[in-house]
């Protein structure tokens, strides 16, 4: 899988960040959005469990696929339940660039159950970047939690 792991975004505290901001640390990246009803909360809970279990320090990034709604304040509020994660957002163009770099699919579609009338189905993959900011591995949403802990420990140890 060819992942270039490049982005220029804004963190949930309003600070500009790039992929280089996180060089020097192992990084997990997950794409999602704050209005997601099932996949994202489940993935963030699972990844929080993994990060608690892995002894090595790992930076966790949650990049929105819904920049129209997910501004920094909304991201920060949403991620209070997932303190390992820093939320990243930006313009539609900046998010599209990040999605392309990570080969993430996300497309807005009508959803009458959402108060705003739409949802954003998206790729549910966790990416692991090494301290040089290079792709190290990816894990599908269906990957068993215990195996994910073992593999991330082995890769980051």
Secondary structure, 3 states (H helix, E strand, C coil): CCCCCCCEEEECCCCEEEHHHHCCCEEEEEEECCCCCCHHHHHHHHHHHHHHHCCCCEEEEEEECCCCCCCHHHHHHHHHHCCCEEEEECCHHHHHHHHHHHCCCEEEEECCCCCCCEEEEECCEEEEECCCCCEEEEEECCCCHHHHHHHHHHHHC
